[in-house]
């Protein structure tokens, strides 16, 4: 199965993401290389700033896992989960929208037969690819951009994005809250259990949405 145009586009998106990491490191962009936002005057402001940075992860090298742990430490497990989920979901939606904006250009560079093959692959595996890659830096953003560029329906994208983001946001928030309270061992033991339970419940329910 060829789809050379899509393969090249995916590699270019991934290379662009990695290049941003290098650029930010060279320029030493303070807001992305320090945790100064944590010391905002109120938890609400910290949640807004942290959520905004997580959204920017669609096109900037934001340390999203550390941010979500910090949100859990600042806001507690429930509010931290919500803030992390909102920020990472906004990032995924923004990345998919960027991909959709570039889809006309990509369509002109890809053969019609390859477009049909890509559509068939997206219909069969797209929702799984989105859900499973959400916790993986660079790969998550690249997958979301390409899903948008390849015309993945918004409904399937949003559901699979939520399936991938929510358990991870819960995991990091629980860990962050455990670190704040000094119960690191409790966090390490409980967080994976919560993650497995959340994934099982969400996955079993979401499959009905995907196939309906």
C-alpha positions in Angstrom: 0.0 0.0 0.0 1.7 3.2 -1.2 0.1 6.4 -0.1 3.5 8.1 -0.6 2.0 11.6 -0.3 0.5 10.9 3.1 3.7 9.2 4.4 5.7 12.3 3.3 3.2 14.7 4.9 3.2 12.7 8.2 7.0 12.8 8.3 7.0 16.5 7.5 4.6 17.2 10.3 6.6 15.1 12.8 9.8 16.8 11.7 8.2 20.2 12.2 7.1 19.3 15.7 10.6 18.1 16.6 12.2 21.2 15.1 10.0 23.4 17.4 11.6 21.6 20.4 15.0 22.5 19.2 14.0 26.1 18.4 12.5 26.6 21.9 15.6 25.2 23.5 17.9 27.5 21.6 15.8 30.6 22.1 15.1 29.6 25.8 11.5 30.7 25.7 10.8 31.3 29.3 7.1 30.4 29.4 7.9 27.0 27.9 11.1 26.2 29.8 10.1 27.2 33.4 7.2 26.6 35.7 6.6 30.2 36.6 2.9 29.9 35.6 2.5 27.6 38.7 2.9 30.6 40.9 -0.1 32.5 39.6 -2.1 34.5 42.2 -5.0 32.0 42.3 -5.7 28.4 41.5 -8.2 29.5 38.8 -5.5 31.6 37.1 -3.1 28.8 37.3 -5.7 26.5 35.7 -6.3 28.9 32.9 -2.6 29.4 32.2 -1.9 25.7 32.4 -4.8 24.9 30.2 -3.7 27.5 27.7 -0.2 26.0 27.6 -1.6 22.5 27.1 -3.7 23.8 24.1 -0.5 25.4 22.7 1.0 21.9 22.6 -0.7 21.5 19.3 2.1 23.5 17.7 4.6 24.2 20.5 6.9 21.9 22.5 5.0 22.0 25.8 5.9 19.5 28.6 2.3 18.4 28.8 2.8 15.5 31.3 4.6 17.7 33.8 2.0 20.4 33.3 -0.8 18.0 34.1 1.0 16.7 37.2 1.4 20.3 38.3 -2.3 21.0 37.8 -3.1 17.9 39.9 -0.8 19.2 42.7 -2.3 22.7 42.5 -6.0 21.9 42.0 -6.5 18.4 43.4 -7.4 15.3 41.6 -10.9 16.3 40.3 -10.2 19.9 39.2 -6.8 18.9 38.0 -8.2 16.2 35.9 -10.8 18.6 34.4 -8.2 21.2 33.6 -5.8 18.7 32.1 -8.5 17.1 30.0 -9.8 20.5 28.8 -6.3 21.6 27.8 -5.3 18.4 26.0 -8.6 18.2 24.3 -8.3 21.8 23.1 -4.8 20.9 21.8 -6.1 17.9 19.9 -9.0 19.9 18.3 -6.7 22.7 17.3 -4.3 20.2 15.7 -7.1 18.5 13.8 -8.4 21.9 12.6 -4.9 22.8 11.4 -4.9 19.6 9.5 -8.2 20.3 7.9 -7.0 23.7 6.8 -4.2 22.0 5.0 -6.2 19.2 3.5 -6.9 21.0 0.1 -3.2 21.3 -0.5 -2.5 17.7 0.6 -5.3 16.5 -1.7 -3.6 18.1 -4.7 -0.3 16.2 -3.8 -1.9 12.8 -3.4 -3.2 10.5 -6.1 -6.9 9.7 -6.1 -6.3 6.0 -5.5 -4.1 6.8 -2.5 -6.8 9.1 -1.1 -9.3 6.2 -1.3 -6.9 3.9 0.5 -6.2 6.4 3.1 -10.0 7.0 3.7 -10.5 3.2 4.1 -7.6 3.0 6.6 -9.0 6.1 8.5 -12.5 4.5 8.7 -11.1 1.3 10.1 -8.3 2.4 12.4 -8.5 6.2 12.8 -10.4 6.2 16.1 -7.9 3.7 17.6 -4.9 5.6 16.4 -6.2 8.9 17.9 -7.1 7.3 21.3 -3.9 5.3 21.7 -1.4 8.0 20.7 -2.8 10.8 22.9 -0.2 10.2 25.7 2.7 10.1 23.3 4.6 13.4 22.6 4.9 14.5 19.0 3.1 11.4 17.8 -0.2 12.6 19.3 0.0 16.0 17.6 1.1 14.5 14.3 -1.7 11.9 14.4 -4.3 14.6 15.1 -3.1 16.9 12.3 -3.1 14.0 9.8 -6.6 12.9 11.0 -7.8 16.4 10.2 -6.0 16.5 6.9 -7.4 13.1 5.9 -11.0 14.2 6.6 -11.7 12.1 9.7 -15.3 12.9 10.8 -15.5 15.2 13.8 -17.7 12.8 15.8 -15.3 9.9 15.7 -12.4 12.2 16.3 -13.9 13.9 19.4 -15.0 10.6 21.0 -11.6 8.8 20.4 -9.8 11.9 21.6 -11.8 11.9 24.8 -11.1 8.2 25.3 -7.4 8.9 25.0 -7.2 12.1 27.0 -9.5 11.6 30.0 -7.7 8.5 31.6 -4.3 10.2 31.1 -5.5 13.5 32.7 -6.9 11.5 35.7 -3.6 9.6 36.0 -1.5 12.7 36.1 -3.8 14.6 38.4 -3.8 11.8 40.9 -0.1 11.6 40.8 0.2 15.4 41.2 -2.1 15.4 44.2 -0.2 12.5 45.7 3.1 14.4 45.3 1.7 17.5 46.9 0.5 15.4 50.0 3.7 13.5 50.1 1.9 10.2 49.4 4.0 9.3 46.3 3.7 5.6 46.9 -0.1 5.9 47.2 -0.2 7.8 43.9 2.0 5.3 42.2 -0.2 2.4 43.3 -3.6 4.0 42.8 -3.2 6.0 39.6 -2.6 2.9 37.3 -5.6 1.2 38.8 -7.8 4.2 38.1 -6.3 4.4 34.6 -7.2 0.8 33.8 -10.7 1.2 35.2 -11.3 4.4 33.3 -9.9 3.0 30.0 -12.1 -0.1 30.3 -15.3 1.8 31.0 -14.6 4.5 28.4 -13.5 2.1 25.7 -16.5 -0.2 26.1 -18.9 2.6 25.9 -17.2 4.6 23.2 -17.1 1.7 20.7 -20.8 1.9 20.4 -20.5 5.6 19.4 -17.7 4.8 16.9 -19.7 2.1 15.1 -23.1 3.8 15.2 
